[in-house]
Amino acid sequence: MGTAVEWTRRTWRRFGHWRRGRPFAAGLALLPASAVIAIPPYASFRMGDVAVTIATIGGVSALLIGALLAICGLSLWLRPQFRFAAGTTALLLSLIALTTTNLGGFLVGTLLGVTGSALALAWTDQPRPPRPPREARWAVFRRGSVVFVVLAVAVHTAPLASSDVTPARSWTLLADRLSMDGVIYHGIEPIVVDGRPMRTMRFTVEEMRITRPVLIGVLGNGRDLVITTRHEGGAAATGGIELFVLRLAGDLNLLDLVKVPVDFTPDRPPPLVPPSVVLTDVTTVNAQLRGGTLAMKNAQLVLG
């Protein structure tokens, strides 16, 4: 009896650890949503000797959308690193089901799908550290002052020591459209921006095209440098660009058919970056741009 109870406890702890490492609730909502959307067009039952079949619209569409929602739900459990793509796809499928599959499974399937996709997009991988035993906590308390001093010095000096990028100033780019090819995301890298260490997202880009750009740089003493383009002028950069970004916001264009609002920062980095990216209504705060050649058509410089 004691062995069975101990095995049950260990199994439950392992399950809890596994559950906290992925958007479990999101997948738990998408799986029943797929069933509610896919089953009604094919449902049948018997009343005595009479066979009753529910013949509704959207049989093929319901089966396809239900299967894709189930795949999205399982991918949230098995491949949580792709939760942004799975959550976005599940949201679009749940809304499409409203018009193609019996009001999205009589509204229940769409509501479950939208809820699951929202939970997937809002989920962040921040595992809770295990609680140390009482003896270890007391030992940490006794050495608290020493540990605090060491950590404070390490946190203060680590960004400066680990970065090989020269100090930079932040500048803002506004544009109607930003197209980037050959994009590679290298992760978070600390650099010195505006005289203090900051975390940035580091990208390398082979080619970049900007429609109607507005570049704003702060010179200090209340003065800004603004570079714009007249009429329909644009800008292009080529030749291996290294870009350090503090914020990247806009509408992500998927095949110029669907726009998904995104707002990435070092605290909320992009989970998946394709090699070609198209953004509209762009606002990006950059720390530094190295390499490549930037050319602007009909440029106008204003010093304010």
C-alpha positions as CSV (number, residue, x, y, z in Angstrom):
1,M,0.0,0.0,0.0
2,G,2.8,2.4,0.9
3,T,4.6,1.7,-2.3
4,A,1.5,2.4,-4.4
5,V,1.0,5.7,-2.6
6,E,4.6,6.8,-3.0
7,W,4.5,5.8,-6.7
8,T,1.3,7.9,-7.1
9,R,3.0,10.9,-5.5
10,R,6.1,10.7,-7.6
11,T,4.0,10.3,-10.8
12,W,1.9,13.3,-9.8
13,R,5.0,15.4,-9.1
14,R,6.5,14.5,-12.5
15,F,3.2,15.3,-14.2
16,G,3.1,18.7,-12.4
17,H,6.7,19.5,-13.5
18,W,5.8,18.5,-17.1
19,R,2.6,20.5,-17.0
20,R,4.3,23.7,-15.8
21,G,6.8,23.6,-18.7
22,R,4.2,24.1,-21.4
23,P,0.8,25.9,-22.0
24,F,-1.1,22.9,-20.7
25,A,-4.5,24.7,-20.2
26,A,-4.4,26.0,-23.8
27,G,-4.0,22.5,-25.2
28,L,-6.7,21.3,-22.8
29,A,-9.1,23.9,-24.3
30,L,-8.2,23.2,-28.0
31,L,-8.6,19.5,-27.9
32,P,-12.4,19.5,-26.9
33,A,-12.8,22.5,-29.3
34,S,-11.6,20.3,-32.2
35,A,-14.1,17.5,-31.2
36,V,-17.0,19.9,-30.8
37,I,-16.4,21.4,-34.3
38,A,-15.6,18.1,-36.1
39,I,-18.2,15.7,-34.7
40,P,-21.7,17.3,-35.3
41,P,-21.8,16.9,-39.1
42,Y,-21.1,13.1,-38.7
43,A,-23.1,12.4,-35.5
44,S,-25.9,9.8,-35.5
45,F,-27.7,7.8,-32.9
46,R,-30.6,5.3,-32.6
47,M,-34.0,5.7,-31.0
48,G,-35.3,2.1,-30.8
49,D,-35.4,0.8,-34.3
50,V,-35.0,4.2,-35.9
51,A,-31.6,5.5,-36.9
52,V,-31.2,9.3,-36.6
53,T,-28.5,11.1,-38.5
54,I,-27.7,14.8,-37.9
55,A,-27.0,16.2,-41.4
56,T,-25.5,19.6,-41.1
57,I,-23.5,21.9,-43.4
58,G,-19.7,22.0,-43.6
59,G,-18.9,18.3,-43.1
60,V,-15.5,18.4,-44.9
61,S,-14.6,21.8,-43.5
62,A,-15.5,20.7,-40.0
63,L,-13.3,17.6,-40.2
64,L,-10.4,19.6,-41.6
65,I,-10.7,22.4,-39.0
66,G,-11.2,19.9,-36.2
67,A,-8.1,17.9,-37.2
68,L,-5.9,21.1,-37.4
69,L,-7.1,22.3,-34.0
70,A,-6.3,19.0,-32.5
71,I,-2.8,19.2,-34.1
72,C,-2.4,22.7,-32.6
73,G,-3.4,21.5,-29.2
74,L,-1.1,18.5,-29.2
75,S,1.8,20.7,-30.5
76,L,1.3,23.0,-27.5
77,W,2.0,20.0,-25.2
78,L,4.7,18.3,-27.3
79,R,6.5,21.3,-28.8
80,P,5.8,24.3,-26.6
81,Q,8.6,26.3,-28.3
82,F,6.2,26.7,-31.2
83,R,3.3,28.0,-29.1
84,F,3.1,31.4,-30.9
85,A,2.6,29.7,-34.3
86,A,0.2,27.1,-32.9
87,G,-1.8,29.7,-30.9
88,T,-2.1,32.1,-33.9
89,T,-3.2,29.2,-36.2
90,A,-5.8,28.0,-33.7
91,L,-7.2,31.5,-33.3
92,L,-7.7,31.9,-37.1
93,L,-9.2,28.4,-37.4
94,S,-11.6,29.0,-34.6
95,L,-12.8,32.3,-36.2
96,I,-13.1,30.7,-39.7
97,A,-15.2,27.9,-38.1
98,L,-17.9,30.4,-37.4
99,T,-18.9,30.7,-41.1
100,T,-18.0,27.3,-42.3
101,T,-18.9,24.7,-39.7
102,N,-22.3,25.2,-38.0
103,L,-21.4,28.5,-36.2
104,G,-18.1,27.0,-35.0
105,G,-19.7,23.9,-33.4
106,F,-22.7,25.9,-32.2
107,L,-20.4,28.6,-30.8
108,V,-19.0,26.2,-28.2
109,G,-16.1,25.1,-30.4
110,T,-15.2,28.7,-31.4
111,L,-15.3,29.9,-27.7
112,L,-13.1,27.0,-26.6
113,G,-10.7,27.6,-29.5
114,V,-10.4,31.3,-28.9
115,T,-9.8,30.7,-25.2
116,G,-7.2,28.1,-25.9
117,S,-5.3,30.3,-28.4
118,A,-5.4,33.3,-26.1
119,L,-3.9,31.1,-23.3
120,A,-1.2,29.9,-25.6
121,L,-0.2,33.4,-26.8
122,A,-0.2,34.7,-23.2
123,W,1.8,31.8,-21.8
124,T,5.5,32.4,-20.9
125,D,8.1,29.8,-19.9
126,Q,9.0,31.0,-16.4
127,P,9.5,27.9,-14.3
128,R,9.0,28.2,-10.5
129,P,12.2,27.4,-8.7
130,P,11.9,24.4,-6.3
131,R,11.6,25.3,-2.6
132,P,14.8,24.4,-0.8
133,P,14.7,22.4,2.5
134,R,14.6,24.2,5.8
135,E,18.3,23.6,6.5
136,A,19.3,25.0,3.2
137,R,17.1,28.1,3.6
138,W,18.7,28.8,7.1
139,A,22.2,28.4,5.6
140,V,21.3,30.9,2.9
141,F,19.9,33.3,5.4
142,R,23.1,33.2,7.5
143,R,25.2,33.9,4.4
144,G,22.8,36.4,3.0
145,S,24.9,39.5,3.2
146,V,27.8,37.9,1.4
147,V,25.6,36.4,-1.3
148,F,23.9,39.8,-1.8
149,V,27.2,41.6,-2.3
150,V,28.5,39.0,-4.7
151,L,25.4,39.0,-6.8
152,A,25.1,42.8,-6.9
153,V,28.7,43.1,-8.2
154,A,28.1,40.3,-10.8
155,V,24.8,41.8,-12.1
156,H,26.4,45.3,-12.3
157,T,29.5,44.3,-14.2
158,A,28.4,41.3,-16.3
159,P,26.6,43.2,-19.1
160,L,29.7,45.5,-19.6
161,A,32.2,42.7,-19.5
162,S,30.3,40.3,-21.8
163,S,29.6,42.8,-24.6
164,D,32.0,43.6,-27.3
165,V,29.8,46.3,-28.9
166,T,30.8,49.9,-28.6
167,P,28.5,52.2,-26.6
168,A,25.4,53.3,-28.7
169,R,22.5,55.6,-28.6
170,S,18.9,54.5,-29.1
171,W,17.0,55.7,-32.2
172,T,13.5,55.0,-33.4
173,L,12.3,53.9,-36.9
174,L,8.7,54.4,-38.0
175,A,7.6,53.0,-41.4
176,D,4.6,52.0,-43.4
177,R,6.2,48.7,-44.4
178,L,9.4,46.8,-43.5
179,S,10.6,43.8,-45.5
180,M,13.6,41.7,-44.4
181,D,15.2,38.8,-46.1
182,G,17.8,36.4,-44.7
183,V,16.8,37.1,-41.1
184,I,18.5,35.2,-38.3
185,Y,17.7,35.8,-34.6
186,H,20.7,35.3,-32.4
187,G,19.1,35.8,-29.0
188,I,19.5,38.4,-26.3
189,E,22.8,40.3,-26.0
190,P,23.6,43.1,-23.5
191,I,25.2,46.3,-24.8
192,V,25.7,49.8,-23.5
193,V,22.9,52.1,-24.7
194,D,22.6,55.8,-23.8
195,G,25.3,55.3,-21.2
196,R,23.9,52.3,-19.4
197,P,23.8,48.5,-20.0
198,M,20.7,47.2,-21.6
199,R,19.5,43.9,-23.0
200,T,18.8,43.9,-26.8
201,M,17.6,41.4,-29.4
202,R,20.3,40.7,-31.9
203,F,19.4,40.0,-35.6
204,T,21.4,39.6,-38.7
205,V,19.7,40.5,-42.0
206,E,20.9,40.1,-45.6
207,E,18.6,42.7,-47.2
208,M,16.1,45.2,-45.7
209,R,13.6,47.4,-47.6
210,I,11.7,50.2,-45.9
211,T,8.6,52.1,-47.2
212,R,8.2,55.8,-46.1
213,P,10.7,55.6,-43.2
214,V,11.0,58.2,-40.4
215,L,14.2,58.0,-38.4
216,I,14.3,59.8,-35.0
217,G,17.4,60.1,-33.0
218,V,17.8,61.9,-29.6
219,L,20.9,64.2,-29.6
220,G,20.5,65.4,-26.0
221,N,19.7,68.8,-24.6
222,G,16.2,68.5,-25.9
223,R,17.3,68.3,-29.5
224,D,16.2,65.5,-32.0
225,L,17.5,64.6,-35.4
226,V,14.7,63.5,-37.8
227,I,15.3,62.0,-41.2
228,T,12.3,61.5,-43.5
229,T,11.7,60.9,-47.2
230,R,9.7,63.2,-49.5
231,H,6.7,61.8,-51.4
232,E,6.9,58.0,-51.8
233,G,10.6,57.7,-51.1
234,G,12.0,54.7,-49.4
235,A,15.1,53.2,-48.0
236,A,17.1,50.0,-48.6
237,A,20.0,48.3,-46.8
238,T,22.0,45.4,-48.1
239,G,25.2,43.6,-47.4
240,G,25.1,41.7,-44.1
241,I,23.4,43.9,-41.5
242,E,23.8,43.4,-37.8
243,L,20.9,44.9,-35.8
244,F,20.5,45.3,-32.1
245,V,16.8,46.0,-31.2
246,L,15.1,47.2,-28.0
247,R,11.6,46.9,-29.4
248,L,10.0,45.6,-32.6
249,A,6.2,46.3,-33.0
250,G,3.8,46.3,-35.9
251,D,1.5,44.0,-37.9
252,L,3.1,40.8,-39.1
253,N,1.9,40.0,-42.7
254,L,1.2,36.4,-43.4
255,L,1.3,36.0,-47.2
256,D,-0.3,39.5,-47.4
257,L,-3.6,37.9,-46.4
258,V,-3.6,38.0,-42.6
259,K,-2.1,40.6,-40.2
260,V,-1.1,39.6,-36.7
261,P,-0.1,42.3,-34.2
262,V,3.2,41.7,-32.6
263,D,5.3,43.6,-30.0
264,F,8.6,42.0,-29.2
265,T,11.1,43.2,-26.6
266,P,14.0,41.5,-24.8
267,D,11.5,40.4,-22.1
268,R,9.1,39.1,-24.8
269,P,11.4,37.9,-27.6
270,P,10.1,36.3,-30.8
271,P,9.6,32.5,-30.3
272,L,10.1,31.8,-34.0
273,V,11.7,34.0,-36.7
274,P,11.2,33.0,-40.4
275,P,14.0,33.8,-42.9
276,S,11.7,36.4,-44.6
277,V,9.6,38.9,-42.6
278,V,7.2,41.6,-43.7
279,L,5.8,44.1,-41.2
280,T,3.4,47.0,-41.7
281,D,2.8,50.0,-39.4
282,V,6.2,49.5,-38.0
283,T,7.6,51.0,-34.8
284,T,11.1,49.8,-33.9
285,V,13.5,51.1,-31.3
286,N,17.0,50.2,-32.2
287,A,20.2,50.4,-30.2
288,Q,22.8,49.9,-33.0
289,L,23.1,48.9,-36.7
290,R,26.4,47.6,-38.0
291,G,27.5,46.5,-41.5
292,G,25.7,46.9,-44.8
293,T,24.9,50.0,-46.8
294,L,21.8,52.1,-46.2
295,A,20.4,54.2,-49.1
296,M,17.4,56.6,-48.8
297,K,15.6,58.2,-51.7
298,N,14.5,61.8,-51.4
299,A,15.9,62.1,-47.9
300,Q,15.1,65.2,-45.8
301,L,17.0,66.0,-42.6
302,V,15.5,68.1,-39.8
303,L,17.3,69.2,-36.7
304,G,14.9,70.1,-33.9
